Amino acid sequence: MSSLKITELTSLLNRAFKETGRLRKGNNIVYHCPFCHHHKTKMEVCLDDPQKWNCWVCNAKGRGLYWLFKRMNVTSDILDKVRDNDRYTGHKPNLSEFDSKILSLKVGEVEVEKIESLSLMPDFKSLAENDGSREYKVAFNYAKKRKLSLCDIVKYNIGYCSKGPFANRLVFPSYDKDNNLNFYSCRSYYDDGYKYKNSEFSKNIIGFENMIDFDYPIYLCEGALDAISLKRNAIPLFGKTMSKKLQAAITSSKCPEVNIVLDDDALNSSIKIANFIQTLGKTAKLVRLEGKDPNVLGFEKTITQIKQTDVLDFGALTCLRLGK
């Protein structure tokens, strides 16, 4: 049994969640989930042993307040008060498959990043498997419209969702060098005004890392569709900036050339990336596609444009900075 009283546990929970919990049946108390940030109070914590906790939206769950608070990265004074309590009851965490958060744990003066596993959403279906449904046909036809072949679908494990929070979207999973899922990007195939919906996982990753060989030239682009259209050694940034992990990989690798193929509206970001590449003593190309992107332009025209683009030198980069 717990060594802390119910009132003490409630006080600690309120401090950790920074809100006053609402008591439900029994000794269950609900808060806003610190992991999926749903607008309703969907995180339910049982104050009775074994102190189970569960979010009814993102399915983050476990046993013991120590492990919950540790994942929430609460202050050390709150964590210390439940540490002995959880040791006494002997609970260990039960990590949710769908949860995708990063914990920063301090070991002495060194901050260690521990990455929990990320899994595809329960409603994910592979586009390589035709189930005969109308939703499959709509998703597959949209994939064809975006110039995705069956080979691309299998190679990148592209899928779709017909229901759930990612309904009516193509799903583009990204895997690390060990073939573990590290991110996913979802593109609506209906004109609903909200094109992209991505994983809430940290973007400190290397997109499509399991497809990349850093001994050869690489191509940086914004999204998964652009990277797939470039076909080889293309890394989606899932945005307009490089992650620290990608910067470190390029710095420590033999990669001789970095081709920056971002949209024209990301020129400032492209210039910053090019400057970083030049400081490493590596070749950089800033490719301008005149308002289009690799997926729209297609592989052959994009590659031709890359080949025709001059290598950036200090003078050319300075001119770009000055808007010349």
Backbone as numpy.savetxt, mean C-alpha at the origin, in Angstrom:
# Nx Ny Nz CAx CAy CAz Cx Cy Cz
-7.22 -14.86 35.46 -8.05 -13.67 35.46 -7.19 -12.43 35.46
-7.76 -11.32 34.96 -6.99 -10.09 34.81 -6.60 -9.52 36.17
-5.41 -8.95 36.23 -4.94 -8.32 37.46 -5.39 -6.87 37.56
-6.01 -6.33 36.52 -6.52 -4.96 36.52 -8.05 -4.97 36.65
-8.58 -3.97 37.37 -10.02 -3.87 37.53 -10.65 -3.32 36.24
-11.97 -3.57 36.10 -12.70 -3.11 34.92 -12.57 -1.59 34.76
-12.68 -0.87 35.85 -12.59 0.60 35.77 -11.21 1.05 35.30
-10.18 0.33 35.73 -8.81 0.67 35.30 -8.62 0.39 33.82
-9.15 -0.76 33.37 -9.05 -1.11 31.96 -9.79 -0.10 31.09
-10.98 0.30 31.53 -11.76 1.28 30.77 -11.03 2.61 30.66
-10.42 3.04 31.75 -9.67 4.29 31.76 -8.50 4.23 30.79
-7.78 3.10 30.79 -6.65 2.93 29.88 -7.10 2.92 28.42
-8.21 2.24 28.15 -8.75 2.19 26.79 -9.14 3.58 26.31
-9.81 4.35 27.16 -10.22 5.70 26.78 -9.01 6.58 26.47
-7.94 6.41 27.24 -6.73 7.18 27.00 -6.06 6.75 25.69
-6.02 5.44 25.45 -5.37 4.92 24.24 -6.12 5.33 22.98
-7.45 5.23 23.01 -8.27 5.55 21.84 -8.55 7.05 21.72
-8.25 7.81 22.82 -8.48 9.25 22.85 -9.94 9.60 22.64
-10.79 8.78 23.22 -12.23 9.03 23.20 -12.87 8.19 24.31
-14.10 8.51 24.65 -14.82 7.75 25.67 -15.58 6.63 24.99
-15.26 5.41 25.34 -15.91 4.26 24.73 -17.37 4.14 25.11
-18.13 3.48 24.24 -19.56 3.27 24.51 -19.79 1.82 24.91
-20.37 1.64 26.08 -20.58 0.29 26.61 -21.74 -0.39 25.90
-21.50 -1.62 25.48 -22.55 -2.42 24.86 -22.94 -3.52 25.83
-23.48 -4.61 25.34 -23.93 -5.68 26.22 -22.74 -6.27 26.98
-23.01 -6.69 28.19 -21.96 -7.27 29.02 -20.89 -6.25 29.31
-19.65 -6.67 29.23 -18.52 -5.77 29.43 -17.81 -5.46 28.12
-18.57 -5.40 27.04 -18.01 -5.03 25.73 -18.13 -3.52 25.54
-17.05 -2.93 25.05 -17.02 -1.49 24.85 -16.53 -1.20 23.43
-17.10 -0.20 22.77 -16.79 0.05 21.36 -16.14 1.41 21.17
-15.23 1.46 20.16 -14.50 2.68 19.81 -14.41 2.78 18.29
-13.87 3.89 17.82 -13.53 4.00 16.40 -12.25 3.20 16.16
-12.22 2.45 15.07 -11.07 1.59 14.79 -9.85 2.44 14.42
-8.72 2.24 15.09 -7.51 3.00 14.77 -6.79 2.50 13.54
-7.27 1.39 12.94 -6.59 0.80 11.80 -7.28 1.13 10.48
-8.60 0.96 10.41 -9.31 1.28 9.16 -9.99 2.65 9.21
-10.06 3.25 10.43 -10.60 4.60 10.61 -12.03 4.74 10.10
-12.83 3.70 10.27 -14.23 3.77 9.86 -14.94 4.85 10.66
-15.90 5.53 10.01 -16.56 6.66 10.68 -17.48 6.24 11.82
-17.82 4.95 11.89 -18.64 4.46 13.00 -17.77 3.69 13.99
-18.28 3.52 15.20 -17.52 2.80 16.25 -17.63 1.30 16.00
-16.66 0.78 15.28 -16.69 -0.63 14.89 -15.64 -1.50 15.60
-14.78 -0.89 16.39 -13.80 -1.66 17.16 -14.42 -2.03 18.50
-14.61 -3.32 18.74 -15.25 -3.79 19.97 -14.23 -4.52 20.83
-14.16 -4.13 22.09 -13.21 -4.70 23.04 -13.96 -5.30 24.21
-13.66 -6.55 24.53 -14.27 -7.20 25.69 -13.35 -7.02 26.90
-13.89 -6.47 27.96 -13.08 -6.21 29.15 -12.87 -7.46 30.01
-13.64 -8.49 29.74 -13.46 -9.75 30.46 -12.35 -10.57 29.82
-11.69 -11.39 30.61 -10.67 -12.29 30.05 -11.31 -13.21 29.03
-10.64 -13.45 27.90 -9.24 -13.08 27.58 -9.09 -11.74 26.86
-10.02 -10.82 27.08 -9.93 -9.46 26.52 -9.78 -9.48 25.00
-10.71 -10.14 24.34 -10.68 -10.18 22.88 -11.09 -8.83 22.32
-10.51 -8.48 21.16 -10.88 -7.25 20.47 -11.00 -7.53 18.98
-11.91 -6.81 18.34 -12.20 -7.10 16.93 -12.84 -5.89 16.26
-12.37 -5.56 15.06 -13.04 -4.54 14.25 -13.95 -5.24 13.27
-15.21 -4.84 13.24 -16.19 -5.51 12.39 -16.11 -5.06 10.94
-15.21 -4.11 10.65 -15.05 -3.64 9.26 -13.79 -4.24 8.63
-12.62 -3.97 9.23 -11.36 -4.44 8.63 -10.90 -5.78 9.19
-11.63 -6.29 10.20 -11.35 -7.62 10.76 -10.03 -7.70 11.52
-9.49 -6.55 11.92 -8.33 -6.57 12.82 -8.79 -7.14 14.15
-8.07 -8.13 14.67 -8.54 -8.76 15.90 -7.39 -9.39 16.66
-7.65 -9.75 17.90 -6.64 -10.38 18.71 -7.11 -10.55 20.14
-6.16 -10.88 21.03 -6.47 -11.05 22.45 -5.43 -10.32 23.28
-5.89 -9.64 24.31 -4.98 -8.96 25.20 -4.77 -7.51 24.84
-4.95 -6.62 25.81 -4.83 -5.19 25.53 -3.39 -4.78 25.22
-2.44 -5.52 25.76 -1.04 -5.19 25.48 -0.76 -5.22 23.98
-1.24 -6.27 23.32 -0.98 -6.41 21.89 -1.77 -5.40 21.08
-2.98 -5.07 21.53 -3.77 -4.04 20.86 -3.07 -2.69 20.98
-2.65 -2.33 22.19 -1.99 -1.04 22.39 -0.66 -0.95 21.66
0.04 -2.09 21.59 1.31 -2.10 20.89 1.11 -1.81 19.41
0.07 -2.37 18.83 -0.23 -2.12 17.42 -0.70 -0.69 17.20
-1.30 -0.10 18.22 -1.76 1.29 18.12 -0.63 2.28 18.36
0.54 1.77 18.79 1.70 2.62 19.06 1.38 3.68 20.11
0.75 3.25 21.22 0.40 4.18 22.29 1.64 4.55 23.09
1.50 5.53 23.96 2.64 5.98 24.77 3.07 4.88 25.74
4.33 4.92 26.13 4.91 3.85 26.94 4.26 3.71 28.31
3.77 4.82 28.87 3.16 4.72 30.20 1.87 3.90 30.18
1.10 4.00 29.08 -0.11 3.19 28.95 0.27 1.74 28.70
1.26 1.54 27.85 1.68 0.18 27.50 2.23 -0.56 28.71
2.99 0.14 29.53 3.60 -0.50 30.71 2.55 -1.00 31.70
1.43 -0.28 31.77 0.40 -0.65 32.75 -0.34 -1.94 32.39
-0.34 -2.29 31.10 -1.01 -3.54 30.71 -0.02 -4.65 30.40
1.27 -4.31 30.37 2.28 -5.31 30.01 2.24 -6.51 30.97
2.34 -6.24 32.25 2.33 -7.33 33.23 0.99 -8.03 33.27
-0.07 -7.27 33.02 -1.41 -7.86 33.01 -1.53 -8.92 31.92
-1.03 -8.63 30.73 -1.11 -9.58 29.63 -0.15 -10.74 29.81
1.00 -10.47 30.44 1.91 -11.57 30.73 1.26 -12.54 31.72
0.52 -11.96 32.66 -0.14 -12.79 33.67 -1.18 -13.70 33.03
-1.94 -13.14 32.09 -2.98 -13.93 31.46 -2.46 -14.76 30.29
-1.23 -14.46 29.85 -0.57 -15.31 28.85 -1.10 -15.19 27.46
-1.68 -14.05 27.07 -2.27 -13.91 25.74 -1.23 -13.54 24.69
-1.41 -14.05 23.51 -0.56 -13.70 22.38 -1.44 -13.17 21.25
-0.90 -12.36 20.35 -1.73 -11.74 19.33 -2.20 -12.73 18.28
-3.40 -12.48 17.77 -3.95 -13.24 16.65 -4.15 -12.25 15.52
-3.16 -12.16 14.62 -3.16 -11.12 13.61 -4.17 -11.40 12.51
-4.92 -10.38 12.15 -5.91 -10.51 11.08 -5.23 -10.61 9.72
-5.76 -11.43 8.84 -5.21 -11.56 7.50 -5.41 -10.28 6.71
-6.54 -9.58 6.95 -6.88 -8.43 6.12 -6.25 -7.14 6.63
-5.74 -7.16 7.87 -5.13 -5.96 8.40 -3.78 -5.73 7.72
-3.40 -4.47 7.60 -2.20 -4.18 6.83 -1.42 -2.99 7.38
-1.24 -2.97 8.69 -0.59 -1.82 9.29 0.88 -2.07 9.56
1.62 -0.98 9.78 3.04 -1.07 10.14 3.19 -0.59 11.57
3.97 -1.33 12.34 4.27 -0.94 13.70 5.69 -0.42 13.76
5.92 0.65 14.49 7.27 1.13 14.74 7.59 0.82 16.19
8.48 -0.13 16.42 8.84 -0.54 17.76 10.21 0.01 18.09
10.36 0.60 19.25 11.65 1.16 19.66 12.40 0.15 20.51
13.56 -0.24 20.03 14.44 -1.13 20.77 15.66 -0.31 21.15
15.71 0.13 22.42 16.75 1.06 22.83 16.58 2.36 22.08
17.59 2.78 21.35 17.53 4.01 20.57 17.28 3.73 19.10
17.11 2.44 18.75 16.95 2.07 17.34 15.49 1.80 17.06
14.95 2.42 16.01 13.57 2.19 15.63 13.51 1.07 14.60
12.77 0.04 14.92 12.67 -1.13 14.05 11.30 -1.16 13.42
11.24 -1.36 12.12 9.97 -1.42 11.42 9.55 -2.86 11.25
8.40 -3.20 11.81 7.89 -4.56 11.69 6.65 -4.51 10.80
6.67 -5.26 9.72 5.57 -5.22 8.77 4.69 -6.46 8.95
3.42 -6.22 9.19 2.50 -7.32 9.30 2.05 -7.73 7.90
1.54 -8.92 7.80 1.17 -9.45 6.51 -0.06 -8.75 5.95
-0.10 -8.65 4.64 -1.22 -8.05 3.93 -1.82 -9.12 3.04
-3.13 -9.21 2.98 -3.80 -10.18 2.12 -4.81 -9.46 1.24
-5.12 -10.06 0.12 -6.13 -9.50 -0.76 -7.50 -9.57 -0.09
-8.37 -8.65 -0.46 -9.69 -8.59 0.13 -10.47 -9.89 -0.11
-11.38 -10.26 0.79 -12.12 -11.53 0.66 -12.93 -11.64 -0.62
-13.31 -10.49 -1.21 -14.17 -10.52 -2.40 -13.37 -10.56 -3.71
-12.05 -10.69 -3.62 -11.21 -10.70 -4.82 -11.48 -11.94 -5.67
-11.62 -11.72 -6.98 -11.76 -12.81 -7.95 -10.75 -12.60 -9.07
-10.12 -13.66 -9.52 -9.13 -13.54 -10.59 -9.81 -13.35 -11.94
-9.27 -12.45 -12.75 -9.80 -12.25 -14.10 -9.41 -13.40 -15.02
-8.51 -14.26 -14.55 -8.12 -15.41 -15.35 -9.15 -16.54 -15.27
-10.11 -16.41 -14.37 -11.13 -17.45 -14.18 -12.50 -16.90 -14.53
-13.03 -17.33 -15.65 -14.33 -16.87 -16.11 -15.44 -17.66 -15.42
-16.19 -16.97 -14.55 -17.28 -17.65 -13.84 -18.62 -17.47 -14.54
-18.57 -16.83 -15.72 -19.79 -16.67 -16.51 -20.70 -15.56 -16.05
-20.32 -14.83 -15.02 -21.19 -13.78 -14.48 -21.11 -12.52 -15.33
-22.14 -11.70 -15.22 -22.15 -10.43 -15.93 -21.02 -9.54 -15.44
-20.77 -9.58 -14.13 -19.73 -8.74 -13.55 -18.36 -9.10 -14.12
-18.12 -10.41 -14.31 -16.85 -10.84 -14.90 -16.70 -10.26 -16.31
-17.76 -10.32 -17.09 -17.71 -9.83 -18.47 -17.41 -8.34 -18.51
-18.05 -7.59 -17.62 -17.82 -6.13 -17.57 -16.36 -5.85 -17.20
-15.87 -6.56 -16.18 -14.49 -6.35 -15.72 -13.49 -6.76 -16.80
-13.73 -7.90 -17.45 -12.80 -8.40 -18.46 -12.79 -7.48 -19.68
-13.95 -7.00 -20.09 -14.03 -6.10 -21.24 -13.31 -4.78 -20.95
-13.41 -4.32 -19.72 -12.69 -3.09 -19.37 -11.19 -3.34 -19.41
-10.75 -4.50 -18.93 -9.34 -4.85 -18.97 -8.82 -4.86 -20.42
-9.61 -5.41 -21.32 -9.24 -5.41 -22.74 -9.16 -3.99 -23.28
-10.10 -3.16 -22.86 -10.12 -1.76 -23.30 -8.86 -1.04 -22.85
-8.33 -1.43 -21.70 -7.10 -0.82 -21.19 -5.85 -1.56 -21.68
-6.01 -2.35 -22.73 -4.91 -3.02 -23.44 -4.21 -4.10 -22.60
-4.96 -4.72 -21.68 -4.40 -5.80 -20.87 -4.67 -7.13 -21.55
-3.64 -7.93 -21.74 -3.79 -9.24 -22.35 -4.01 -10.30 -21.28
-4.39 -11.50 -21.71 -4.55 -12.60 -20.77 -3.23 -12.92 -20.10
-2.14 -12.75 -20.84 -0.80 -12.96 -20.28 -0.54 -11.97 -19.15
-0.92 -10.71 -19.35 -0.77 -9.69 -18.31 -1.58 -10.06 -17.07
-2.80 -10.51 -17.30 -3.71 -10.86 -16.21 -3.12 -11.96 -15.33
-2.56 -12.99 -15.99 -1.95 -14.10 -15.24 -0.66 -13.66 -14.57
0.18 -12.94 -15.32 1.49 -12.51 -14.82 1.37 -11.65 -13.57
0.41 -10.71 -13.57 0.27 -9.77 -12.46 -0.87 -10.13 -11.51
-1.48 -11.29 -11.72 -2.59 -11.74 -10.86 -3.68 -10.67 -10.75
-4.07 -10.11 -11.89 -5.09 -9.05 -11.90 -6.46 -9.66 -11.64
-7.23 -9.00 -10.82 -8.57 -9.51 -10.50 -9.58 -8.39 -10.43
-10.72 -8.68 -9.82 -11.79 -7.70 -9.69 -12.63 -8.05 -8.48
-13.46 -7.11 -8.07 -14.41 -7.36 -6.97 -15.81 -7.01 -7.46
-16.75 -7.90 -7.20 -18.14 -7.64 -7.59 -18.97 -7.12 -6.42
-18.40 -7.18 -5.21 -19.11 -6.68 -4.02 -18.08 -6.24 -2.98
-18.60 -5.71 -1.89 -17.70 -5.25 -0.83 -17.21 -3.83 -1.07
-16.30 -3.34 -0.24 -15.82 -1.95 -0.34 -15.04 -1.66 -1.62
-14.58 -2.71 -2.34 -13.84 -2.51 -3.58 -14.65 -2.98 -4.80
-15.96 -2.99 -4.66 -16.83 -3.46 -5.75 -16.66 -2.62 -7.01
-16.82 -3.27 -8.15 -16.77 -2.62 -9.47 -15.39 -2.04 -9.79
-14.35 -2.74 -9.33 -13.00 -2.27 -9.59 -12.08 -3.41 -10.00
-11.15 -3.11 -10.92 -10.06 -4.02 -11.18 -9.07 -3.91 -10.03
-8.47 -5.02 -9.66 -7.52 -5.04 -8.55 -6.14 -5.42 -9.09
-5.15 -4.57 -8.81 -3.78 -4.80 -9.26 -2.90 -5.06 -8.04
-2.62 -6.31 -7.72 -1.76 -6.61 -6.57 -0.30 -6.32 -6.90
0.46 -5.96 -5.88 1.90 -5.78 -6.00 2.57 -6.71 -5.00
3.68 -7.34 -5.42 4.36 -8.31 -4.56 5.83 -7.92 -4.39
6.37 -8.23 -3.22 7.77 -7.92 -2.96 8.67 -9.00 -3.55
9.95 -8.91 -3.32 10.92 -9.83 -3.93 10.72 -11.27 -3.48
10.04 -11.47 -2.33 9.76 -12.82 -1.84 8.36 -13.27 -2.21
7.72 -12.52 -3.13 6.37 -12.82 -3.61 5.31 -12.71 -2.52
5.56 -11.83 -1.54 4.55 -11.50 -0.54 3.83 -10.23 -0.96
2.52 -10.21 -0.81 1.74 -9.03 -1.17 2.21 -7.83 -0.35
2.53 -6.71 -1.03 2.94 -5.52 -0.29 2.06 -4.30 -0.55
1.14 -4.40 -1.52 0.23 -3.29 -1.81 -0.79 -3.77 -2.84
-1.87 -3.04 -2.97 -2.77 -3.26 -4.11 -3.45 -1.96 -4.47
-3.69 -1.81 -5.77 -4.34 -0.62 -6.30 -5.59 -1.06 -7.05
-6.69 -0.34 -6.87 -7.97 -0.73 -7.47 -8.49 0.40 -8.36
-8.86 0.05 -9.59 -9.32 1.03 -10.58 -10.77 0.74 -10.96
-11.63 1.72 -10.79 -13.04 1.56 -11.12 -13.22 1.35 -12.62
-14.09 0.40 -12.99 -14.37 0.23 -14.42 -15.72 0.82 -14.80
-16.28 1.62 -13.89 -17.46 2.43 -14.20 -17.08 3.90 -14.04
-17.77 4.76 -14.76 -17.47 6.18 -14.68 -18.22 6.77 -13.48
-17.69 6.46 -12.27 -18.38 6.90 -11.06 -17.72 8.11 -10.41
-16.70 8.67 -11.07 -16.06 9.87 -10.56 -15.01 9.62 -9.49
-14.84 8.39 -9.06 -13.86 8.06 -8.03 -13.03 6.91 -8.56
-11.98 7.25 -9.34 -11.27 6.25 -10.12 -10.53 5.23 -9.28
-9.70 5.71 -8.35 -8.79 4.80 -7.65 -9.13 4.66 -6.17
-8.94 3.46 -5.69 -9.08 3.17 -4.26 -8.00 2.16 -3.93
-7.05 2.58 -3.10 -5.88 1.74 -2.86 -5.85 1.16 -1.45
-4.95 0.23 -1.27 -4.71 -0.33 0.05 -4.28 0.78 1.00
-4.65 0.64 2.28 -4.21 1.62 3.28 -2.82 1.28 3.82
-2.22 0.27 3.25 -0.88 -0.15 3.64 0.13 0.96 3.32
1.19 1.04 4.06 2.22 2.04 3.82 2.75 1.93 2.38
3.03 3.08 1.79 3.60 3.10 0.44 5.12 3.02 0.46
5.68 2.72 1.60 7.14 2.54 1.66 7.48 1.14 1.16
7.25 0.95 -0.11 7.43 -0.34 -0.77 8.09 -0.13 -2.12
8.38 -1.21 -2.81 8.80 -1.17 -4.21 7.71 -1.87 -5.00
6.99 -1.11 -5.81 5.91 -1.68 -6.59 6.40 -2.74 -7.56
5.68 -3.87 -7.62 6.02 -4.98 -8.53 7.46 -5.44 -8.33
7.92 -5.43 -7.09 9.33 -5.72 -6.81 9.75 -7.10 -7.32
8.83 -8.07 -7.28 9.19 -9.42 -7.73 9.45 -9.50 -9.24
9.16 -8.40 -9.95 9.37 -8.36 -11.40 10.61 -7.55 -11.79
11.31 -7.00 -10.80 12.35 -6.01 -11.08 13.75 -6.59 -10.92
14.61 -6.26 -11.89 16.03 -6.60 -11.81 16.81 -5.28 -11.82
17.38 -4.93 -10.68 18.05 -3.64 -10.54 19.44 -3.60 -11.18
19.83 -4.67 -11.85 21.09 -4.64 -12.60 20.91 -4.01 -13.97
19.67 -3.73 -14.33 19.35 -3.18 -15.65 18.58 -1.87 -15.50
18.42 -1.11 -16.61 17.65 0.13 -16.52 16.24 -0.11 -16.00
15.75 0.81 -15.20 14.39 0.69 -14.68 13.55 1.87 -15.16
12.24 1.70 -15.07 11.29 2.71 -15.52 10.36 3.03 -14.36
10.26 4.30 -14.01 9.39 4.73 -12.93 8.14 5.39 -13.51
6.98 4.93 -13.08 5.72 5.49 -13.57 4.75 5.62 -12.39
3.60 6.21 -12.63 2.70 6.52 -11.52 1.86 5.32 -11.07
1.23 4.62 -12.01 0.27 3.59 -11.62 0.55 2.21 -12.18
-0.23 1.25 -11.72 -0.05 -0.14 -12.12 -0.27 -0.33 -13.62
-1.30 0.31 -14.18 -1.58 0.16 -15.61 -0.41 0.64 -16.46
0.21 1.75 -16.05 1.36 2.27 -16.80 2.53 1.29 -16.73
2.77 0.74 -15.54 3.90 -0.20 -15.37 3.69 -1.45 -16.21
2.46 -1.95 -16.25 2.16 -3.14 -17.04 2.33 -2.85 -18.53
1.95 -1.64 -18.94 2.08 -1.25 -20.35 3.54 -1.14 -20.76
4.42 -0.77 -19.83 5.84 -0.67 -20.14 6.53 -2.03 -20.22
5.84 -3.06 -19.69 6.20 -4.46 -19.87 7.42 -4.96 -19.11
8.49 -4.22 -19.02 9.70 -4.77 -18.40 10.36 -3.78 -17.45
10.70 -4.27 -16.26 11.45 -3.49 -15.27 10.80 -2.15 -14.94
9.47 -2.13 -14.94 8.74 -0.89 -14.65 8.19 -0.93 -13.22
8.40 0.14 -12.49 7.99 0.22 -11.09 6.91 1.28 -10.92
5.70 0.88 -10.52 4.67 1.88 -10.23 4.94 2.52 -8.87
4.87 3.84 -8.80 5.09 4.54 -7.54 3.81 4.63 -6.73
2.67 4.31 -7.37 1.35 4.48 -6.75 1.22 5.91 -6.23
1.71 6.82 -7.04 1.72 8.24 -6.70 2.77 8.95 -7.53
3.35 9.99 -6.98 4.30 10.79 -7.74 5.68 10.89 -7.09
5.88 10.20 -5.97 7.16 10.29 -5.27 7.73 8.90 -5.02
9.06 8.84 -4.88 9.73 7.57 -4.59 9.68 7.28 -3.10
9.47 6.02 -2.76 9.52 5.62 -1.35 10.97 5.54 -0.89
11.17 5.56 0.42 12.53 5.43 0.97 13.13 4.07 0.61
12.28 3.06 0.57 12.77 1.71 0.24 13.25 1.66 -1.21
12.54 2.31 -2.10 12.95 2.35 -3.50 14.24 3.15 -3.66
14.33 4.27 -2.96 15.55 5.07 -3.02 16.77 4.25 -2.57
16.58 3.50 -1.49 17.68 2.69 -0.96 18.08 1.59 -1.95
17.06 0.99 -2.61 17.35 -0.08 -3.56 18.13 0.44 -4.76
17.75 1.61 -5.27 18.45 2.20 -6.41 19.87 2.60 -6.00
20.01 3.15 -4.81 21.32 3.60 -4.32 22.31 2.44 -4.21
21.84 1.32 -3.70 22.74 0.18 -3.44 22.88 -0.76 -4.63
22.15 -0.51 -5.71 22.15 -1.44 -6.85 23.13 -1.01 -7.93
23.27 -1.86 -8.94 24.10 -1.56 -10.10 23.30 -0.89 -11.22
22.04 -0.56 -10.94 21.16 0.02 -11.95 21.84 1.19 -12.66
22.05 1.08 -13.98 22.80 2.11 -14.70 21.97 3.31 -15.12
20.65 3.11 -15.25 19.82 4.17 -15.82 18.41 4.12 -15.24
17.86 5.30 -14.94 16.49 5.41 -14.43 15.71 6.30 -15.39
14.66 5.73 -15.98 13.79 6.46 -16.89 12.54 6.90 -16.13
12.34 8.19 -16.02 11.22 8.74 -15.25 10.09 9.05 -16.20
9.01 8.27 -16.10 7.90 8.37 -17.06 6.62 8.73 -16.30
6.63 9.89 -15.64 5.44 10.35 -14.93 4.60 11.24 -15.83
3.36 11.49 -15.41 2.48 12.37 -16.18 3.05 13.79 -16.21
2.63 14.58 -17.19 3.14 15.94 -17.32 2.83 16.82 -16.11
1.71 16.52 -15.42 1.35 17.34 -14.26 2.23 17.03 -13.04
3.11 16.05 -13.19 4.02 15.69 -12.09 5.45 16.11 -12.40
5.60 17.19 -13.18 6.94 17.61 -13.61 7.85 17.92 -12.42
7.33 18.62 -11.42 8.16 18.96 -10.26 8.66 17.71 -9.55
7.79 16.71 -9.44 8.19 15.45 -8.81 9.24 14.75 -9.66
9.07 14.79 -10.97 10.04 14.17 -11.88 11.41 14.82 -11.75
11.42 16.15 -11.62 12.68 16.88 -11.49 13.40 16.49 -10.19
12.64 16.35 -9.11 13.23 15.95 -7.82 13.83 14.55 -7.90
13.10 13.65 -8.57 13.61 12.29 -8.72 14.88 12.29 -9.57
14.86 13.04 -10.67 16.03 13.12 -11.55 17.23 13.66 -10.81
17.02 14.67 -9.99 18.11 15.24 -9.21 18.71 14.21 -8.26
17.84 13.42 -7.63 18.30 12.37 -6.72 19.13 11.33 -7.48
18.67 10.93 -8.66 19.39 9.94 -9.45 20.77 10.47 -9.87
20.81 11.74 -10.23 22.09 12.33 -10.64 23.09 12.38 -9.48
22.60 12.63 -8.27 23.51 12.69 -7.12 24.14 11.32 -6.84
23.52 10.26 -7.36 24.07 8.91 -7.18 25.10 8.57 -8.26
25.25 9.48 -9.23 26.17 9.22 -10.32 25.59 8.30 -11.37
24.27 8.19 -11.40 23.61 7.31 -12.38 22.94 8.15 -13.45
22.64 7.53 -14.57 22.01 8.21 -15.69 20.51 8.36 -15.45
19.99 9.54 -15.75 18.55 9.78 -15.60 17.98 10.35 -16.89
16.80 9.88 -17.23 16.04 10.43 -18.36 14.68 10.88 -17.85
14.30 12.09 -18.22 12.97 12.59 -17.88 12.14 12.58 -19.15
11.23 11.63 -19.23 10.48 11.38 -20.47 9.18 12.17 -20.46
8.95 12.94 -21.52 7.72 13.74 -21.65 6.84 13.08 -22.71
5.61 12.75 -22.34 4.70 12.06 -23.25 3.57 12.95 -23.75
3.74 14.27 -23.59 2.82 15.26 -24.16 1.37 15.01 -23.74
1.17 14.95 -22.44 -0.19 14.85 -21.92 -0.77 13.46 -21.87
-0.04 12.48 -22.34 -0.55 11.11 -22.32 0.24 10.29 -21.31
-0.17 9.05 -21.11 0.58 8.17 -20.21 0.88 6.86 -20.95
1.77 6.02 -20.42 2.16 4.79 -21.13 1.00 3.89 -21.50
-0.03 3.81 -20.66 -1.16 2.93 -20.97 -1.96 3.45 -22.15
-2.13 4.76 -22.22 -2.88 5.37 -23.33 -2.05 5.34 -24.60
-0.77 5.66 -24.49 0.10 5.75 -25.66 0.46 4.37 -26.22
0.57 3.39 -25.34 0.94 2.04 -25.78 2.43 1.79 -25.67
2.81 0.51 -25.65 4.19 0.12 -25.41 5.15 0.65 -26.47
4.87 0.41 -27.74 5.81 0.76 -28.80 6.08 2.25 -28.87
5.02 3.07 -28.83 5.21 4.52 -28.91 5.92 5.06 -27.67
5.61 4.47 -26.51 6.26 4.93 -25.28 7.75 4.61 -25.30
8.10 3.39 -25.71 9.50 2.99 -25.78 10.26 3.85 -26.79
9.62 4.13 -27.93 10.24 5.00 -28.94 10.54 6.37 -28.36
9.58 6.92 -27.61 9.77 8.23 -27.00 10.90 8.20 -25.96
11.00 7.10 -25.22 12.07 6.97 -24.23 13.43 6.94 -24.91
13.52 6.19 -26.01 14.78 6.10 -26.74 15.20 7.44 -27.32
14.21 8.25 -27.72 14.51 9.55 -28.33 14.79 10.64 -27.28
14.57 10.33 -26.02 14.79 11.31 -24.95 16.27 11.34 -24.57
16.83 12.54 -24.51 18.24 12.70 -24.16 18.46 12.47 -22.66
19.66 12.01 -22.36 20.05 11.86 -20.95 20.15 13.25 -20.33
19.65 13.39 -19.11 19.70 14.67 -18.42 21.11 14.97 -17.93
21.59 16.14 -18.24 22.84 16.59 -17.64 22.51 17.74 -16.68
23.52 18.29 -16.03 23.28 19.33 -15.03 22.60 20.55 -15.64
23.04 20.93 -16.85 22.47 22.10 -17.50 20.99 21.92 -17.85
20.67 20.74 -18.41 19.29 20.47 -18.79 18.39 20.44 -17.56
18.88 19.86 -16.48 18.10 19.79 -15.25 17.87 21.18 -14.66
18.90 22.04 -14.75 18.76 23.42 -14.26 17.72 24.17 -15.07
17.71 23.98 -16.38 16.71 24.62 -17.24 15.30 24.19 -16.87
15.13 22.90 -16.57 13.83 22.39 -16.17 13.37 23.03 -14.85
14.31 23.18 -13.95 13.98 23.80 -12.66 13.52 25.26 -12.84
14.14 25.92 -13.80 13.80 27.34 -14.06 12.59 27.47 -14.98
12.05 26.34 -15.43 10.86 26.36 -16.28 11.15 26.74 -17.70
12.40 26.50 -18.14 12.77 26.85 -19.52 12.62 25.63 -20.44
